[in-house]
Amino acid sequence: MEVIIKDNYDQICEEAVRLIHQKWQVKNGLVLGLATGRSPLGVYARLIELNQRGLMDFSRVTTFNLDEYIGLAEDHPQSFSAYMEKNFFRHININRENIHRLSGTPDDIERHCRDYEEKIKTAGGIDIQILGIGRNGHIGFNEPGSSLASRTRVKTLTKSTIEANAPGFKNKDEVPRYCLTMGIGTILDSGMLILLASGLEKNEAIAKTVEGPVTASVPGSALQLHRTAKVIIDHHAASRLQRKDYYLWVYEHRDKITDFLKKR
């Protein structure tokens, strides 16, 4: 796990986009796992800008949405399908056949989840999975207590997650109680994980994710098991990290460290 601490949200997004663009330059047929929420909005805006400036072509890129509310149709304004359409897909030159979404209204939920896992495998696996993190440490909709080996499946949302998502609805009672989400095991299969977090409200979750024990009680802590996980955060989100100075030092000297290792 690499912890990258930036001064503000804009810098967080710039670093994430740099990593994504760098990978795309090596593999134009990139497979991206896409999260929703506030954290990745700046990333999507910058990727759109790269596309519109002719610096990144999405015609061969394949995407997989991370999760979806059960009971919301694809065109429901609060569905994650609609979120991705509004904030990303309609603005880039992606092949519509390469967009994969979990359905909020599947005929057979278990079969739909199995098929989604199979589609990811057929695409060659996810190269980069973008993640946010909830205050309780959830990633995707893998709430505390989720198996670290879990696959795409149904999850029941916690009270805190429902309350956090309520501003997008007319009232809290309208927030769905169930969802479909990629499992933690599915997420860990990705080639690279990019977790984004900013603000003091995320500092406890980040501290437990980065420096706490690996436990199902903090789903984000599973990133400690991944060989190429990037946790990109601001100083507020990093404020409870005990080894913050070390992470800053390593990132500041990353080029010297790389040069040193090449000479070995």
Buried (B, 14 or more C-beta within 10 A) or exposed (E): BEBBBBEEBEBBBBBBBEBBBEBBEEBEEBBBBBBBBEBBBBBBBBBBEBBEEEEBBBEEBBBBBBBBBBEBEBEBEBBBBBBBBEBBBEBBEBEEEBBBBBBBBBEEBEEBBBBBBEEBEEBEEBBBBBBBBBBBBBBBBBBBEBBBEBBBBBBEBBEBBBEBBBEEBEEEEEBBBBBBBBBBBBBBBBBBBBBBBBBEEBBBBBBBBBBBEBBBBBBBBBBBEBEEBBBBBBBBBBBBBEEBEEBBEBBEEEEEEEEEEEEE
